[in-house]
């Protein structure tokens, strides 16, 4: 039984599980037989078995202690799966991968999608790629381009670290219990735009992005008033060739 406080919606439809697995391995080219996969929210092992078919090793992360005995039994049968009990937001994923390059798959709780994405890509060793099932609305924001309605801070943050692509749209009926919203599988593959930007202080840049998008309806110039005077903000925008009335959501990461 799903526990509402944990945001659990299990992938109960076998056809959709197969479709997701094919998409994940097709995108990742991860058929090398020795790749490490970390699965976020393994649940009853709905996707664990499919991942284990092609991965060299799978680490199944699960917070719900009631699901751990079944997962450990499954891991014993599969042979290349280990179970890690705990909250993915506090676990050292690089240590779980034993220092090797790793990829992530997760059918993640919708209410902590943004914290999970932040955690994955600000780790000391980030995953090569993450394939996440999430609320469709959030997926649209991740892949949105500057100037579109959905583009915002999360878009800019994710695209700084990864190439973001909406891979599959998934209906509520694929899950038990069905969520009240549509879902999507999103591929987040390193590197993102950071590879072409000479940003020495990435932590500082992310904080700067937050400030630029802090009040979406306000102009960039107004949002920058918390760190520089209005006159200085205007001069800096002019120097960069950016209109004085520009809003952050109109600008790409290079700008």
TITOR-830138 format. One record per residue (C-alpha): residue number from 1; z, x, y. Coordinates in pm, 1 decimal. Each point is the difference from the previous one (the first is absolute). Example, Ala and Ser with C-alpha at 12.3 -4.5 7.8 and 13.67 -1.06 7.14 Angstrom:
+-----+----------+----------+----------+
! pos !       c3 !       c1 !       c2 !
+-----+----------+----------+----------+
!   1 !    780.0 !   1230.0 !   -450.0 !
!   2 !    -66.0 !    137.0 !    344.0 !
+-----+----------+----------+----------+
END
This chain:
+-----+----------+----------+----------+
! pos !       c3 !       c1 !       c2 !
+-----+----------+----------+----------+
!   1 !      0.0 !      0.0 !      0.0 !
!   2 !    -90.2 !    131.6 !    344.7 !
!   3 !    283.4 !     69.4 !    242.5 !
!   4 !    -82.3 !   -137.0 !    343.4 !
!   5 !    216.5 !    245.9 !    190.8 !
!   6 !   -205.4 !    286.9 !   -145.7 !
!   7 !   -330.4 !   -162.7 !     92.2 !
!   8 !   -120.5 !      1.2 !   -361.2 !
!   9 !   -341.5 !   -144.8 !    -84.9 !
!  10 !   -112.5 !    128.1 !   -340.2 !
!  11 !   -368.5 !     48.3 !    -84.2 !
!  12 !    -13.0 !   -250.6 !   -283.6 !
!  13 !   -378.1 !    -43.0 !    -28.7 !
!  14 !   -137.7 !    252.1 !   -250.7 !
!  15 !   -352.3 !    -23.7 !    141.5 !
!  16 !    121.4 !     92.8 !    345.5 !
!  17 !    205.6 !    287.6 !   -140.1 !
!  18 !   -312.5 !    140.0 !   -165.2 !
!  19 !   -203.5 !    -41.4 !    318.1 !
!  20 !    263.7 !    179.4 !    204.7 !
!  21 !     27.7 !    283.4 !   -253.5 !
!  22 !   -378.8 !     50.2 !     -4.7 !
!  23 !     -9.2 !      6.6 !    378.7 !
!  24 !    288.9 !    244.1 !     26.8 !
!  25 !   -141.0 !    249.6 !   -246.2 !
!  26 !   -352.4 !    -43.8 !    131.1 !
!  27 !    110.5 !     84.5 !    354.0 !
!  28 !    233.8 !    282.3 !    -92.0 !
!  29 !   -227.4 !    171.6 !   -254.0 !
!  30 !    326.8 !     55.8 !   -182.0 !
!  31 !   -124.5 !     30.3 !   -353.8 !
!  32 !    101.5 !    362.4 !    -40.2 !
!  33 !    256.8 !    -78.9 !   -266.3 !
!  34 !    274.6 !    200.2 !    167.2 !
!  35 !     48.8 !   -181.6 !    329.1 !
!  36 !    345.2 !   -118.6 !    106.2 !
!  37 !     33.1 !   -359.2 !    118.2 !
!  38 !    309.0 !   -149.3 !    160.2 !
!  39 !     17.2 !   -377.0 !    -32.8 !
!  40 !    205.3 !   -183.0 !    261.6 !
!  41 !    170.5 !   -312.1 !   -131.3 !
!  42 !   -104.1 !     20.6 !   -364.1 !
!  43 !    155.4 !   -340.0 !    -77.7 !
!  44 !    -52.0 !    -94.2 !   -365.4 !
!  45 !   -261.3 !    273.3 !    -39.7 !
!  46 !   -289.7 !   -231.1 !     85.4 !
!  47 !   -208.8 !    290.1 !    131.7 !
!  48 !    189.6 !    290.8 !   -156.2 !
!  49 !   -187.6 !    -16.1 !   -329.5 !
!  50 !   -338.1 !     -4.7 !    176.8 !
!  51 !     93.6 !    300.1 !    213.2 !
!  52 !    128.1 !    188.0 !   -305.2 !
!  53 !   -335.0 !    -38.8 !   -177.2 !
!  54 !   -169.2 !    241.8 !    239.4 !
!  55 !    279.6 !    193.8 !    168.1 !
!  56 !    156.8 !    306.9 !   -145.5 !
!  57 !    341.8 !   -121.2 !    112.3 !
!  58 !    136.3 !   -312.4 !    167.9 !
!  59 !    334.6 !    -24.8 !    178.0 !
!  60 !     96.8 !   -368.1 !     14.9 !
!  61 !    236.3 !    -64.5 !    292.6 !
!  62 !    205.4 !   -319.3 !    -13.1 !
!  63 !    291.3 !   -117.4 !    212.8 !
!  64 !     94.5 !   -311.7 !   -200.8 !
!  65 !    252.0 !    111.2 !   -262.1 !
!  66 !    -73.3 !   -308.7 !   -211.4 !
!  67 !   -352.9 !    125.4 !    -62.6 !
!  68 !     93.6 !    356.7 !    -93.3 !
!  69 !     77.1 !    -52.8 !   -373.9 !
!  70 !   -341.8 !   -155.8 !    -62.3 !
!  71 !   -175.0 !    274.5 !    195.7 !
!  72 !    182.5 !    272.2 !   -191.6 !
!  73 !    -96.7 !   -162.8 !   -328.5 !
!  74 !   -363.0 !     -8.9 !    115.8 !
!  75 !     18.7 !    362.2 !    110.6 !
!  76 !    124.2 !     98.5 !   -345.7 !
!  77 !   -303.6 !   -162.9 !   -160.1 !
!  78 !   -254.3 !    145.7 !    241.1 !
!  79 !    124.0 !    357.3 !     -8.1 !
!  80 !   -134.4 !    113.8 !    338.3 !
!  81 !    215.5 !   -226.8 !    218.6 !
!  82 !    340.9 !     73.3 !    147.4 !
!  83 !    214.0 !   -252.7 !    185.8 !
!  84 !    169.7 !     78.1 !    332.4 !
!  85 !    266.6 !   -246.4 !    108.9 !
!  86 !     42.3 !    -39.8 !    373.3 !
!  87 !   -143.6 !    -89.1 !    337.1 !
!  88 !   -334.2 !    167.2 !     71.8 !
!  89 !    103.2 !     36.4 !    365.3 !
!  90 !    279.1 !    238.1 !    -96.2 !
!  91 !   -156.0 !    184.4 !   -294.9 !
!  92 !   -158.0 !    345.8 !     23.5 !
!  93 !   -342.4 !    -81.0 !   -142.9 !
!  94 !   -109.1 !    362.6 !     -6.3 !
!  95 !    300.3 !     80.6 !   -219.0 !
!  96 !    -92.1 !   -289.5 !   -231.5 !
!  97 !   -347.7 !    153.8 !    -29.0 !
!  98 !    165.8 !    337.0 !    -71.1 !
!  99 !   -178.9 !    160.4 !    290.8 !
! 100 !   -348.6 !    -91.8 !   -120.9 !
! 101 !   -259.1 !   -192.5 !    197.0 !
! 102 !     45.2 !   -370.5 !    -53.3 !
! 103 !   -149.7 !   -339.2 !     73.3 !
! 104 !    182.6 !   -325.7 !     58.8 !
! 105 !    -62.0 !   -354.0 !   -116.8 !
! 106 !    219.6 !   -291.0 !     98.7 !
! 107 !     17.9 !   -377.1 !     10.5 !
! 108 !    245.2 !     25.6 !    283.8 !
! 109 !    243.8 !   -250.3 !    154.7 !
! 110 !   -181.5 !   -142.5 !    299.6 !
! 111 !    302.2 !     13.4 !    228.6 !
! 112 !     26.6 !    381.6 !    -22.3 !
! 113 !   -369.4 !     91.6 !     -3.0 !
! 114 !     14.7 !    186.7 !    330.8 !
! 115 !    312.4 !    205.9 !    -88.4 !
! 116 !   -157.1 !     99.3 !   -333.2 !
! 117 !   -322.4 !    116.8 !    167.4 !
! 118 !    199.2 !    199.2 !    255.3 !
! 119 !    208.9 !    154.6 !   -276.8 !
! 120 !   -297.8 !     99.9 !   -214.0 !
! 121 !   -190.0 !    180.3 !    271.9 !
! 122 !    289.7 !    171.5 !    173.9 !
! 123 !    135.9 !    160.6 !   -317.5 !
! 124 !      4.2 !    379.7 !     -3.7 !
! 125 !   -259.9 !    -31.8 !   -277.3 !
! 126 !   -205.2 !   -317.0 !     45.3 !
! 127 !   -202.3 !   -163.0 !   -279.6 !
! 128 !   -367.5 !     78.8 !    -34.6 !
! 129 !    -62.0 !   -373.3 !      7.3 !
! 130 !    187.4 !   -327.7 !     -9.7 !
! 131 !   -136.0 !   -326.5 !   -139.1 !
! 132 !    219.8 !   -286.1 !    114.9 !
! 133 !     -7.2 !   -374.2 !    -62.3 !
! 134 !    127.7 !   -166.7 !    314.6 !
! 135 !    -21.9 !   -307.0 !    218.9 !
! 136 !   -360.1 !    -52.7 !    115.2 !
! 137 !    105.0 !    -23.0 !    364.4 !
! 138 !    152.5 !    348.9 !    -13.8 !
! 139 !   -303.7 !    133.7 !   -186.8 !
! 140 !   -222.1 !   -126.0 !    282.1 !
! 141 !    215.9 !    187.5 !    249.9 !
! 142 !    -19.8 !    324.8 !   -194.9 !
! 143 !   -380.0 !      5.6 !     -6.7 !
! 144 !    -53.9 !   -145.8 !    350.5 !
! 145 !   -206.0 !    198.1 !    248.6 !
! 146 !     83.6 !     58.6 !    368.2 !
! 147 !    -81.2 !   -297.3 !    218.5 !
! 148 !     46.8 !   -257.2 !   -275.4 !
! 149 !    269.5 !   -265.7 !     -1.9 !
! 150 !    189.4 !    155.0 !   -293.3 !
! 151 !      4.8 !    360.2 !    125.7 !
! 152 !    347.2 !    121.5 !     93.9 !
! 153 !    261.7 !    266.3 !    -59.5 !
! 154 !     -3.5 !    -32.6 !   -381.1 !
! 155 !   -380.7 !     34.9 !      1.0 !
! 156 !     15.5 !    316.8 !    208.4 !
! 157 !    285.4 !    148.8 !   -202.9 !
! 158 !   -165.8 !    -63.3 !   -336.6 !
! 159 !   -341.8 !    121.0 !    115.0 !
! 160 !    152.7 !    318.4 !    136.8 !
! 161 !    120.9 !     88.2 !   -350.3 !
! 162 !   -253.9 !   -169.4 !   -226.9 !
! 163 !   -341.9 !   -158.6 !    -37.4 !
! 164 !     77.7 !   -369.0 !    -39.3 !
! 165 !   -220.3 !   -242.1 !   -191.7 !
! 166 !     51.8 !   -357.2 !   -116.1 !
! 167 !   -109.9 !      9.1 !   -363.8 !
! 168 !     75.7 !   -345.7 !   -143.9 !
! 169 !    111.9 !   -336.8 !    129.7 !
! 170 !    246.7 !   -155.4 !   -243.3 !
! 171 !     85.6 !   -373.0 !    -12.8 !
! 172 !    357.8 !   -131.2 !    -26.0 !
! 173 !    -71.3 !   -127.1 !   -352.7 !
! 174 !    -16.3 !    355.5 !   -134.3 !
! 175 !    379.5 !     26.1 !     42.2 !
! 176 !    310.8 !   -162.9 !   -142.7 !
! 177 !    151.8 !   -145.7 !    201.5 !
! 178 !   -302.6 !    -37.5 !    226.8 !
! 179 !     61.9 !    118.7 !    357.5 !
! 180 !    -71.8 !   -234.2 !    287.9 !
! 181 !   -263.1 !    238.4 !    138.1 !
! 182 !   -312.1 !    177.1 !   -122.2 !
! 183 !     31.4 !    360.7 !   -112.5 !
! 184 !   -222.0 !    307.1 !     -6.9 !
! 185 !    -28.3 !    340.7 !   -162.7 !
! 186 !    -31.7 !    276.2 !    260.1 !
! 187 !    -98.7 !    361.1 !    -63.9 !
! 188 !    165.9 !    260.8 !    223.6 !
! 189 !   -153.7 !    338.7 !    -71.7 !
! 190 !     86.0 !    330.4 !    164.3 !
! 191 !   -100.9 !    152.0 !    227.3 !
! 192 !    -24.6 !   -236.2 !    291.0 !
! 193 !    -99.4 !     83.0 !    356.2 !
! 194 !    277.9 !    259.1 !     23.2 !
! 195 !   -238.1 !    236.8 !   -180.9 !
! 196 !   -225.1 !     15.9 !    307.3 !
! 197 !    269.0 !    -22.7 !    269.1 !
! 198 !    191.0 !    307.9 !    110.1 !
! 199 !    343.6 !   -162.4 !     18.5 !
! 200 !    271.4 !    264.6 !    -15.0 !
! 201 !    294.3 !   -240.8 !     16.7 !
! 202 !    -86.6 !   -287.7 !   -232.5 !
! 203 !    345.7 !   -157.0 !     22.8 !
! 204 !    -25.2 !      2.0 !    377.6 !
! 205 !   -350.0 !   -147.3 !    -14.4 !
! 206 !    118.4 !   -289.5 !   -218.5 !
! 207 !    280.3 !    -71.0 !    248.5 !
! 208 !   -260.6 !      8.8 !    278.0 !
! 209 !   -212.7 !   -255.1 !   -191.2 !
! 210 !    302.2 !   -231.0 !    -28.1 !
! 211 !     49.8 !     23.6 !    374.6 !
! 212 !   -366.7 !    -70.7 !     74.6 !
! 213 !      8.9 !   -316.9 !   -212.2 !
! 214 !    357.4 !    -99.4 !     89.7 !
! 215 !   -110.8 !   -305.5 !    198.1 !
! 216 !   -347.2 !    -95.0 !   -116.9 !
! 217 !    -80.4 !   -232.8 !    288.2 !
! 218 !     73.2 !    269.1 !    257.2 !
! 219 !   -241.7 !    269.7 !    106.5 !
! 220 !     39.3 !    352.6 !   -132.0 !
! 221 !     90.2 !    107.8 !    352.3 !
! 222 !    291.0 !   -243.6 !      9.2 !
! 223 !    125.9 !    105.6 !   -343.6 !
! 224 !     -2.6 !    366.1 !    107.1 !
! 225 !    228.6 !    -70.4 !    297.3 !
! 226 !    300.5 !     63.8 !   -223.6 !
! 227 !    -92.7 !    371.1 !    -19.5 !
! 228 !   -199.4 !     70.6 !    320.3 !
! 229 !    -35.0 !   -152.0 !    343.0 !
! 230 !   -267.3 !   -260.8 !     58.6 !
! 231 !   -195.4 !    242.0 !    216.9 !
! 232 !     13.6 !    273.5 !   -263.4 !
! 233 !   -104.9 !   -245.1 !   -272.9 !
! 234 !   -299.1 !   -107.5 !    208.6 !
! 235 !   -100.3 !    360.6 !     67.1 !
! 236 !     21.4 !     91.3 !   -369.4 !
! 237 !   -213.4 !   -296.6 !   -104.4 !
! 238 !   -261.3 !     88.7 !    262.4 !
! 239 !      0.7 !    361.3 !   -117.8 !
! 240 !    -71.1 !   -119.9 !   -355.8 !
! 241 !   -276.2 !   -235.3 !    109.7 !
! 242 !    199.1 !   -310.5 !    -94.7 !
! 243 !      0.3 !   -311.3 !    218.7 !
! 244 !    321.0 !    -66.5 !    190.6 !
! 245 !     19.7 !   -352.2 !   -146.3 !
! 246 !    -62.1 !    107.6 !   -362.8 !
! 247 !    230.3 !   -123.9 !   -274.0 !
! 248 !     99.0 !    211.8 !   -297.8 !
! 249 !   -177.8 !   -227.2 !   -248.6 !
! 250 !   -331.3 !     76.7 !    173.7 !
! 251 !     23.7 !    372.0 !    -71.7 !
! 252 !    -68.8 !    202.5 !   -312.0 !
! 253 !    224.1 !    283.4 !   -114.0 !
! 254 !   -218.3 !    267.6 !    159.3 !
! 255 !     42.2 !   -169.2 !    338.3 !
+-----+----------+----------+----------+
END
